[in-house]
């Protein structure tokens, strides 16, 4: 067990090991753990055997994109009853959970059903996407593959099963911001990791399989397709202008004004000019920073407040027949600079998006979007921004 106090935010960080060897990290922002008056020493007693191993990645020769084949995820837990929730503290349900402690503030652990893992399946194999099997004599280069090495983590925002991120206190949201930065820093230092993506899926319409409020962090052995596309555009813009594309876009949105939702001292939320999703908002720092790690203390403070404000506006966006708000299903993900390339042209921003185009009506990614990659949005960004300002 290792532990140390993050003095800047007053959060105690304690790393321990689960029964199968996976790491679990407690981030305590409340007493008696925060000060160290009480030490976490609980042991995972479950009869788990062997930590998860990496599956296989295959290269799509038509697009140049890696696809992870993770058939072991078919057996992952799917919408269990509350008393069998694997993300609640142990002792409160009918079986031990993934968190051995009987209480926690924020906790991070390695996913039991990962798309990417640090242990390769079997002996030998390559060390990542850079050394795929197509480099081996006799292997067809159009059928390249590699072990899906990396790491997938689960972030539980609170022990309260019935809460949501939008219901957190500002203090707890601030802890989560520090957790995102902590994990970005540590995962970026792992061998073979090329990109770190922190995200939250909320709502069954999105595909959530566990109701407990949580997010995930993926450490990829490659730069994913959308991140690579963002990097290409940013690089070309920087070569033409000498400036950061993200900064120039933010300036353009502020000048236009019609799509700005929240303007703070350190952060701005706006609906992008070419929004793809029925409801989509970007949250960007007013200062050029490449990733969450680079955020100053005062920027993290305001981020906690502005992000909660934004999520609560999303939850007030639609109303049911009785006038009550409809909880917005969404995906929220942090676009950061890749670990080893393009950091000088990349600029941090969060993208929050929802498939709910009207109460009870979903935007399906059908023929044009899924088949051709050509997006069609049924709602104007200006209309979305006006509604989000209205419900603020």
N, C-alpha and C positions, 0 to 999 in steps of 0.2 A: 504494500500500500504506500502511495506517496501522496503528500498533500502540501499545499502552500497557500498563503493568503494573497489575493490580488488586492493590494492596498489601495489602488486608485479607485476601485469601485466598491471596495468592502465586500468582496465575494470570496468565500473560501472554496477552493477547488480540491476535491479529493478523488484520486484515481484508485480503483479497485479492480478485481478480476472476478468474472462470473464463473460458474461451475465448469463450463466448457472452454475456458481460456479467453473469452472475449473481454474487452475492456469496458468498464462502466465508470463514468465520471459524474460525481455529484457537485453541483454548483449551489452553495448555500448562501442565501442573502438574509436569512433570519436566524434568530437565536433558538436554541443554544449552540447550534453548529457554526454559525458565522464567526464567532469569536474564538471558537475552539474549546468552549466550556464543556462541550460534549463532543466526543470523537466518533466518527462512523467506523464501526468495527464489525458490522453484520456480515455473515458469510452466506453465500448462495448454496443451499443444501440440495438443490435439485439434482437428480441423477442424469445429467447431460453428459454425452460422450462426444468428444471431438469438436473442435471449433469449425465453423463453416469454411469450405474451400471455394476457390474461384472456379467459375464455369468457363465457358469458351466465348471468345469474340470472333466473329467472322466479318471479313471485309466485303462490303457490297461494291463489286467492281464497276457497276453502272454509275454510282454516285461518289465513290471514294470514301464512304462513311462506314464506321464500325458499328456492328450490331451485336449486342450481348445476348447470348443464348443461355437463359437461366431457367431451365425446366424444373429445378428444385423449388422454385418459388410458387409452383402450382399448389404446393401443400401448405402455404402460409396461412396463418389464422385469418378467418373471414367473418367479420361482423359478429363477434361473440356477444353473449349477454353481458351486462355490466358487471355481474359478480364473477365473470371469467376473463375480465379485461387484462391483457398482459402488460399494460402500461400503468396500471394503478399500483400503489404500494402493496407489497405483500402483507398478508394478514387481514386484509379487509374483504377478501373474496373467498371463493370456495377452493382456490388452488393458488400455489405460489406464482407470482408474476415474474416478468423480466427484471423487476427492481426489487432486490431482496429487502431493502429497508422498509420500515413501517410508515415512514413519512419522508417527503423530500420537497425541495423548492423547484429547481430545474435539474434535470438529469439527462445525460447523453450516454448511449451505449452502442456498441457495434451491432448492426442488424443481424438477427438470427437467420434471415433468409435474404442474403445480400445479392445484388446484381454484380457487384465487384467485391473481391476479398483479397486479403494479403497472402493467403496460403494457396499455392497452385495445386490443382488436382493431379495427384500422382507425381512421380519423379520426373526430373528433366523439364523440358519446355522452355519457352522464352521468358524474358523478364518484362515484357510489355509490348505495346503496339509497335514500338520501334524495332522489335526483333521478331517479327511474325514468321510463321512457318513457311511463307513463300520464299524466304531467303534460303531454305534448305534445298539442296539439289534433288530433283525428282518431283518436287511439289509444284503443281500448276499455280502460277502467280495470280491467276484469276480466282483461285479458291484459297486465298490467304486466310490464316487464322492465328489466334494468339490467346493465351490464358487471360481471363478478365480480371487482371490484377488491379487492385485499388482498395477502396474502403467505402462502406456505406454505414452511416450512423443514423440513429433515431434520436430526436431531441424532444423530450417531454417538457412542455412549457409550465406545467403545474400538475400537482397530484389530484386536483379536483376533476373528476371524470366528466362532470356536466358543464364545465367552463368552456370558454373559447379564447382565442388570443385577444379578441376585442374586449373581453371582460376582464383582462388582467389589469392590475394596478400599473401605474407609470413606473414604479420601482421594480416590479417584476419584469415588465417589458424591457427595462434598461438592463436587467441581468441577462435576458435572452440576447440582446444586442452584443453584450460582452462575450457570451457563449459563442455566437456566430463568429466573432472575431478570433476568439481563442482557437476554435476548431479550424478556421481558415488558415491560421498561422501554423498550427501543428501538422495539419494534413498536407499543406503545401511543402513541408519539409520532408515528407516521405519520399523514398526512392520510387521513381517511375510515375509519380503523380504529375499530371499536366494541367489539370483544371479542377477547381473546387466550386461546387454549386450548392448553396443553401436554399431550401424551398419548403413551402407548406402546401399540402393539398387539403382543402376543407369541403366536406359535403359528399354525400353518396353520388350526386350527379357528376362529380369529378372522378369518382372511382375509389374513394376512401374505403378501406377495409377495416379500420379501427376508428371508433368514434372519439376516443380520448384525444384531447387537444395536443397535437404533436406535429413536428416537422421532420425533415430529413436533410442529410448532407451527403452528397456524393463526391468522392474523390476519384476522378476519371484518369485512366492512363493515356488519354488523348484529349484533344480539344473538341468538344461536341459540335455538331453541325451548325446550330444557331450561333454559338459562341464564335465559331470560326468565321461565320458570315459577318457578325458584328466587327470582328477584328479586321477583316478585309476592307470593309467600308471605312473603318476608322483609320486604317493605314493609308488608304488612297486619299482621304481627306487631309490627313496630316502632310502627306507628300505634296499636295497641291497648295495648301494654305499655311502650313506650319503651325496650325492650331488643332485642338482636340475637337473631334466631331461631336462628342457628347456635350461639351461646353457650348459650342456654337448652336446646337439644337435647343439647349435650355434657354439661351439668350433669345433665340427666335420665338420660342413659345412665350417667354415673358413679354416680349415686344408685342406679339399678337394679342395676348391676354385672354382671348375668348375660351381657351381650353385649360387655363390655369385653375386649379381647384384650391390649393393651399399654398401660401407664400410665407415661409418662415425666415428667421435669421440665417439658418444654416441649411434648410431643406425646402424644396419646392415639389409639389405634386401637380401633375398635369395629365390630361388625356392626350395621347400622341396624335399628331396631325393625320397620320395614316394608320389609325388603330385597326387591328384585325378582328378583335373580339367584340361582342356586343357591349360589354363593359370592360374597359381596359384603362389602367392608370399607371403612369410611371412616377416613381419617387426618386429624385436625384439630389445629391448634395450641391450646394451652391459653390463649393470649392472643388477644384480638380483633384480627385483622389482615385487611385487605381482599384482599391479593395477595402473591405471592412476593417482590416487590420490598421489601415492608415488613418482611420477616423480619430479625431481628437476627442477628449472627454466631453467638452461642451457640445460637440456635434452628435455624440452618442446620446447625451441627455435629451437634446431636442428631437432626435430620431425616435426615441421611445414615445414621446408625446405626439408627434406628427403621425407616426404610423398607427397608433391607436385611434387618433382622430379619423384617419383615412378608412380604417377597417370599420369603424362605427358608422361612417357615412355609407359605406357599401351595404351594411346591414339595414340601413334605412332607405335604400334606393327604391325598392319595390314594396308595395303594400298589398295585403290580402284583401278579400272581399269585405272583411270587417274593419278594414283600415289599419290593422296591426302590421308591423314590418315583417318582411320575409327574409329569413337568414340567407345571405348570399353565398352560394357555393363559389369557390375561387381557387386559383393557383397563384401563389405569390413566390417569386424567385429572384434571388440576387444575382445580377450579371456583374461579375468581377473580371479583372484582368487575368489572363492565363498565367500559370505559375512561371513559365520560362520564356515566353515570347510576347511581344507587343505590349509590354507593360507601360512603355513610354507614350503610347497612343490610346490606351484604354481608360475608360472612365466609369466608375461605379454607378449603377442605378438598379432600383427594384422595379420589377414588372408584376403588377397584379392584374389578373384577367379572369373573366367568368364566362361560362357557356350559357348562362341564363339570359335570354334575349327578351323575355317577358315573363310575368308570373305563370308558372306551369309550362313554359315553352323553352326548349333548349335549342341552342345553335349546334346542329350536327355538322361535323367536319366530313362532308360527303364527297361527291365526285370531284368538284373543282379544287377544294382544299386538300383532301387526302390523296386524290389521284394525280392532280396536276400541280399542286402546291400553289395554286392561284387563289388568294383569299378574297372573299366577298363579304362585306360587313353590311348588315341590315339597319344599322343605327349610325347617325352622324356623330362624330366625336364631340362637336360643339353642344349637341343636345345632351350627351352624357355628362359633360363637364358642368353644364348649367344645372342639371339635376343634383349632382354631387355638391355643388355650392349651395343649392337650395336646402338640402337636408343637413348641412353642417351645424 
